[in-house]
Amino acid sequence: MKKLTTGLLVLVLSSSIAVANAQQKKDTVKTKEIEGVVVTALGIKREKKALGYASQEIKGDVLREGANTGNISSQMAGKAAGVQVVTSANFGGASSVVIRGMKSIGGNNQALFVVDGVPISNNNSTISSSYTIFDGGNSISDLNPNDIESVNVLKGAAASALYGERASAGVVVITTKKGKSRKNNEWGVTLSTEYQYGEVDRSTFAKYQNKYGSGYGGSSFLDADVNGDGIDDLVVGTNNDASVGTAFDPNLMVYQWNSLYPQLPGYHKATPWVAAKRTPIDFFQSAQTTSNSVTIEKGNENSSILINYNNFLTTGIMPNSEQKKNTISAKFDYKVTDRLTATVYSSLTMQNTKGRNATGYNDNILTGFRQWWQTNTDIYELRDAYFNTGQNITWNLNGYSDPTKFFTPAYWNNPYFDRYQNYQSDSRNRFFGYGMLNYKFSDAISLTGRVSTDFAYQTNEVRKAVGSKAEAFGLSQLNAASGYYLSNLYTNELNFDLFANYNKKFDNDISLGGVLGTSIRRNVIETLDASTEPDKSGEGLIVPGLYAIRNSAGQVLPAQEYKATSTLPRGYAQVSFGYKDTYFLEGTGSLDLSSNLPDGDNLYFYPSVSASVVLSNLINQKWLSFWKVRGNWAQVGKTTDNYRLIDTYNIRSLYNGIPIVDPFSYKNNPNLKPERSTEIEVGMEARFLNNRIGFDISAYKTNSKDQILLVPISSASGYSRKWYNAGELENKGIEVQLNVTPIKTSNLKWDMNLNWAINRNKVLSLNEGINNLQLGLGVNSVSFNAEVGKPYGEIHGTDFIYSPDGQKVIDPETGAYMITTSKTNSIGNIMPDWTWSVRNSISYKAFTFTFLIDGQQGGSVYSGDMLYGTDTGLYPETLAIREPGVILPGVVMQNGQYVPNNVPLAADQAPSETGSILTSGNYPASQFVYDATFIKLREAAIYFDIPKSLYANTFIKSMKFGIFGRNLWIIHKELPYADPEAGYTGGSSLGVNGGNLSRGYSIGAMPTTRTFGANFTINF
């Protein structure tokens, strides 16, 4: 596949260059037009040729080409080199945007999002009932995609230096639209409507074997007199959740779960012992999305106004899931005088979501479907059982295995009961806005003042209905068969900016520019969590169906409250120098004062310097349109989060009027200092044949020191871990952008854009005496690690024992594999070898066809789903080992040398005896680590500009119709039954940002939704 992809790419590009070369005489274009103007730090527009650092622009139309996902960060996937967007398959879920690799071992590696020069929150929201975790999405999804004019990705430290410490992971600069001028100063109105239909991509969900049914080895059945005739009947063991049982036989009549409930029509009726006709793939429904927008705009030389309204309604592929989002935004520009200009932008989002899917292992329907299931259970029969009764009629009742708890769920509820009774919901209202004044003292000097606010209030609710399986729930984590969890979240960010800008070109070919400014940022976060508690019987609710804290059956614990306020005033300066529009030099300096760091270490300075030379001004060749080389060196400091200096305590409850106070498991450190990243970058841009062919290549190296980490310490201290400045992480890589226009005529144009990036990451050091830091834990004792001398995200676990030539060794006594006792073997790494994308746009007269193919090469993903699903016999891969006399592939030691295995699996190792496929084969964790390579047809669209002749002499200005698709085809992947991108996003208990590990761990993963749709836009 790798060779095929490379070969096709070379063939297409070589032929494209040849065609472009043949046609180049027809095109003329000026160098200034080639490079153009881009929006950089603080919203300042700069000539791209003067920049000494890498940036890449994505036009708003390109961003919106595919389906409206409701999250603009996911729509960036594959559209910029060196920007890895890991899109979540979760309903309303988050997408991570990482630029140039992981720079923080334990902290946030997400790029900073900036709107019109103002930072905007993009926090990942994790919703929890203290046991079940939901993906609440990332907050950049609140921004209306129709507001966006363009996106400019500032990739390196020099590019983002003026944004301060939050920009250490790169910056995504969003420029919003402004009202456009019309003839006769008319108002313009644009109406847009979009419909999407989504279905499960079956290649990303479990496929079940249909040869064996319920059980953990031995027989699937118990003997019990079900129908009262005095003769024992064959009753399926309903209390187990595996499929390592009796082979299916349609001549065998048995009593299954639905024959045990008096409420069901199949009560006391035997049915043939066969595999279910309807498997959990049929649990999913079609997703429906509508997006309707109205834009009103007006503009002239003195003022402009643009008002946008968007109504976004979507249902997911899981039953009882829906999201309703309304966004209204407005932007006003007004030229008060010839020198004074005012700009105001505001956006209000009101969002209500119901039925987000659980993530991770605990209390997750997908975990049951992928890992713990009986292949004889028909999902439609479960559906009918719930809708006919409204009760938790489960396939997994204790039944005859424990008659004292006959109808109580052993492990799993009816999945429909879970979706319609035990659902999660949340509501969020968010306002973002800024006001800005710009005064021009002269053509060269201006002063800008800006104030912005970004606040949100969110309420989250988790319900557990009476009749549910009892499990840990609420603040106490006691087992409860019903309950209610409520959490409130308030966030507010205020930014005040004041900066002067100088930009002047002198007659002697010298240009001089500068920025001098100061800003103050104030962040407030408040949370409140409360829950019901169970009584002695295990019930958490007094009145079924009444979800309120005061309906608690047990004593309610004090609410968990958290409030933190932080400030960061800063000053910054930039000086730029140009000579003959050819030689450019620039320097910046920033000084930050963080309230989250101790006195003496909370004031930190970081500089940058960059330079570029436009060589095409020195080399006069017709074939060379533009050529620039550039380089830069930069440092960026980074503060830490709240409450990491002084130890704090948790008031748990009262005992005889005396507070019970618990310390946290980790110890804070009053001597923390800022993290610091140092980066060096070189690059080159060129355009040839009148801009028909062009490339931009960058090479960089970033070293991030004094990483703030939770490091293990002696338990004798009373703590398990402590915050330290304890590590250095290095990233180095290459990014390539290639743009080709193979065909360009009056009616036909073909544009091709290629992005390719490689990043090599290495942990250089940790705290003294520590060579490995555990970042997160997976099932079966697998861990994710930062190990000195290796890339970030090493996967550790048990492994096969190998012969000298690398073949798996078989135990001559059992015929099973021999594996290591150590669980610290390196069995994979989450970081990809390289990423790439190819976007094509072909326009012919009124038609435009675009498609985007992207992928990654290498990296590893550990599948907890495949491990447990294999162990419980769900997948077709488990059939071969169940055959008598099976010989596992590998080598065995005989007569002092390794030979191909000829030892059959011992009889007592058979799954029918062990009840466990893992035990039978003795498979290690490495068996379930897969290559994370994938190739996707990410997007495709066809748009048609309806001819104006059809509506001439009407008020209509233009009309456009389009059809599109997203996630249309996973062309290649190695991970079975899941999308390599649909990783775990629930966070880590070890103080590591959850998004850091999302690409390497597949557990309870949602299947990918393949989306088709159409939209229509009319402008008048």
Secondary structure, DSSP 8 states (H G I E B T S, - for coil): -HHHHHHHHHHHHHHHHHHHHHHGGG----HHHHH-EEE-GGG-EEEGGG-SS-EEEEEHHHHTSS---S-TTGGGTTSSTTEEEEE--STT--EEEEESS---SSS----EEEETTEEE---EEEEESSSSEEEEEEGGGGS-GGGEEEEEEE-SHHHHGGG-GGGGG-EEEEEE------GGG--EEEEEEEEEEEEE-GGGS----SSB-SEESS-SEEEE-SSSSSS-EEEE-TT---EES-B-EEEEEEB-GGGS-TTSTTTT--EEE---SS-GGGG---EEEEEEEEEEEEE-SSEEEEEEEEEEEEE-SSTT-EEEEEEEEEEEEEE-SSSEEEEEEEEEEEEEEE---EESSTT-HHHHHHHS--TT--HHHHHHHHHHH-S---TTB-GGG-GGGTTSBSS---HHHHHHTS-EEEEEEEEEEEEEEEEESSSSEEEEEEEEEEEEEEEEEEEE-TT---EEETTTTEEESSEEEEEEEEEEEEEEEEEEEEEEE-TTSEEEEEEEEEEEEEEEEEEEEEE----TTS--BSSTT---GGGBSS-----EEEEEEEEEEEEEEEEEEEETTTEEEEEEEEEEE-TTS-TTTSEEEEEEEEEEEEGGGT---TTEEEEEEEEEEEEEEE---SS-SS--EEEEEEETTEEEEEE-SEE--TT---EEEEEEEEEEEEEETTTTEEEEEEEEEEEEES-EEEEE--GGGT-SEEEEE--EEEEEEEEEEEEEEEEE-SSEEEEEEEEEEEEEEEEEE-STT-SEEEEEE-GGG-EEEEETTS-S-EEEE--B-B-TTS-BEE-TTTSSB-B-S-S-EEEEESS-SEEEEEEEEEEETTEEEEEEEEEEE--EEEEHHHHHHHHTT-SGGGSGGGSTT---SSEEEETTEEEE------GGGSHHHHS-HHHHHT--GGGGEEE--EEEEEEEEEEEE--GGGGTTSS--EEEEEEEEEEEEEEEESSTTS-TT----S--TTS--GGGGTTSEESS----EEEEEEEEEEE-
